[in-house]
Amino acid sequence: MAGLNKIMVIGNTGTDPEMRYTATGSAMTTFRIATNYTYTTPEGDRREETEWFSVVTWGRLAEQCNLYLQKGRRVYVEGRLRSRSWEGADGQRRFRNEILAERVLFLDRPGAAPLLEGSEEPAQESEEEEFTFEPEE
């Protein structure tokens, strides 16, 4: 029977993206997303919890996230959850859950549209920008 590993998150970026290149030249960008959950306790107190997610993007999607994202932007991220572990410099075993993003939507657009390189017209405005990861063959 087939399994399903899918995660969808809407939140605000908590860090500016960090882009690196692998030894083979593949672009990789990482950033963090915060989501908030608000609820009322049985005593009537209003509480808010924040959950943080680490996001990893590859290839063209990584380049676009590095170019357009910045701390505080509202984004939708869709992908799969990956868990990894390693041994830290202090000898302790470390664990991290990450979202390997296949799709990123920019849900807000601060300021005016930037000019496209070599163009005198501003880029077309839209409420959302979508970038989808397409694996290289």
C-alpha positions as CSV (number, residue, x, y, z in Angstrom):
1,M,0.0,0.0,0.0
2,A,1.3,3.5,-0.9
3,G,2.0,6.0,1.8
4,L,1.5,9.8,1.9
5,N,4.0,12.4,3.2
6,K,2.5,15.8,2.5
7,I,2.6,19.0,4.6
8,M,1.0,22.4,3.8
9,V,1.8,25.4,6.0
10,I,0.8,29.1,5.8
11,G,2.8,31.5,7.9
12,N,5.3,34.3,8.1
13,T,9.0,33.9,7.3
14,G,11.0,34.3,10.5
15,T,14.3,34.7,8.8
16,D,15.7,36.0,5.5
17,P,16.5,33.1,3.2
18,E,20.0,31.7,3.1
19,M,21.1,30.3,-0.3
20,R,24.1,28.0,-0.8
21,Y,25.3,25.9,-3.7
22,T,26.3,22.2,-3.4
23,A,29.6,20.9,-4.8
24,T,27.7,19.9,-8.0
25,G,26.3,23.5,-8.4
26,S,22.7,22.9,-7.3
27,A,21.1,25.8,-5.5
28,M,19.7,25.2,-2.0
29,T,17.8,27.8,0.0
30,T,16.7,27.5,3.6
31,F,14.4,29.7,5.7
32,R,12.0,29.4,8.7
33,I,8.2,29.9,8.9
34,A,6.2,30.7,12.0
35,T,2.6,29.7,12.3
36,N,0.3,30.9,15.1
37,Y,-2.5,29.1,16.9
38,T,-4.9,31.1,19.1
39,Y,-7.2,29.6,21.6
40,T,-9.2,30.3,24.7
41,T,-8.6,28.3,27.9
42,P,-11.4,26.9,30.0
43,E,-10.8,29.9,32.4
44,G,-11.5,32.3,29.5
45,D,-7.8,33.4,29.0
46,R,-6.8,33.9,25.4
47,R,-3.5,32.2,24.5
48,E,-1.4,32.1,21.4
49,E,1.2,29.4,20.5
50,T,3.8,29.7,17.8
51,E,5.1,26.7,15.9
52,W,8.3,27.0,13.8
53,F,9.1,25.1,10.6
54,S,12.4,24.8,8.8
55,V,12.0,24.9,5.0
56,V,14.5,23.6,2.4
57,T,14.1,24.4,-1.4
58,W,16.2,23.3,-4.3
59,G,17.1,24.4,-7.8
60,R,15.1,27.1,-9.5
61,L,12.6,27.3,-6.6
62,A,15.6,27.9,-4.2
63,E,16.8,30.8,-6.4
64,Q,13.4,32.4,-6.6
65,C,12.8,32.1,-2.8
66,N,16.2,33.7,-2.2
67,L,15.4,36.5,-4.6
68,Y,11.8,37.3,-3.4
69,L,11.5,36.2,0.2
70,Q,12.5,38.2,3.2
71,K,11.8,38.1,6.9
72,G,8.1,38.8,7.7
73,R,6.6,37.8,4.3
74,R,3.5,35.7,4.3
75,V,3.9,32.4,2.4
76,Y,2.3,29.1,1.7
77,V,4.6,26.1,1.5
78,E,3.7,22.7,0.3
79,G,6.1,19.7,0.4
80,R,7.1,16.6,2.3
81,L,8.4,16.3,5.8
82,R,11.9,14.9,6.3
83,S,13.6,14.0,9.6
84,R,17.3,13.9,9.9
85,S,19.9,13.5,12.6
86,W,23.6,14.1,13.2
87,E,26.1,14.3,15.9
88,G,27.0,17.8,17.1
89,A,30.5,19.0,18.0
90,D,29.7,18.3,21.6
91,G,29.0,14.7,20.9
92,Q,25.2,15.0,21.4
93,R,22.8,13.5,18.9
94,R,20.8,16.2,17.2
95,F,17.5,15.9,15.3
96,R,15.6,18.2,12.9
97,N,12.4,18.0,11.0
98,E,12.3,19.9,7.8
99,I,9.8,20.7,5.0
100,L,11.3,19.8,1.6
101,A,9.3,22.3,-0.4
102,E,7.9,21.5,-3.8
103,R,5.7,24.6,-4.0
104,V,5.9,28.1,-2.5
105,L,3.3,30.8,-2.9
106,F,4.1,34.4,-1.9
107,L,0.9,35.6,-0.3
108,D,1.7,39.2,0.1
109,R,3.7,41.7,-2.0
110,P,5.2,44.6,-0.2
111,G,5.7,47.8,-2.1
112,A,5.4,48.3,-5.9
113,A,6.3,45.7,-8.5
114,P,10.0,45.7,-9.4
115,L,11.1,46.5,-12.9
116,L,12.1,43.5,-14.9
117,E,15.7,43.6,-16.1
118,G,15.8,45.5,-19.4
119,S,12.2,46.6,-19.2
120,E,10.7,50.0,-18.8
121,E,7.3,48.6,-17.6
122,P,6.8,47.3,-14.1
123,A,6.3,43.6,-13.6
124,Q,2.7,42.6,-13.7
125,E,1.1,42.9,-10.2
126,S,-0.6,39.9,-8.7
127,E,-1.9,39.0,-5.2
128,E,0.1,35.7,-5.2
129,E,3.2,34.5,-7.0
130,E,3.6,30.8,-7.3
131,F,6.9,28.9,-7.8
132,T,6.9,25.1,-8.1
133,F,9.8,22.8,-7.8
134,E,10.4,20.6,-10.8
135,P,13.0,17.9,-10.2
136,E,15.9,17.9,-12.6
137,E,16.4,14.7,-14.6
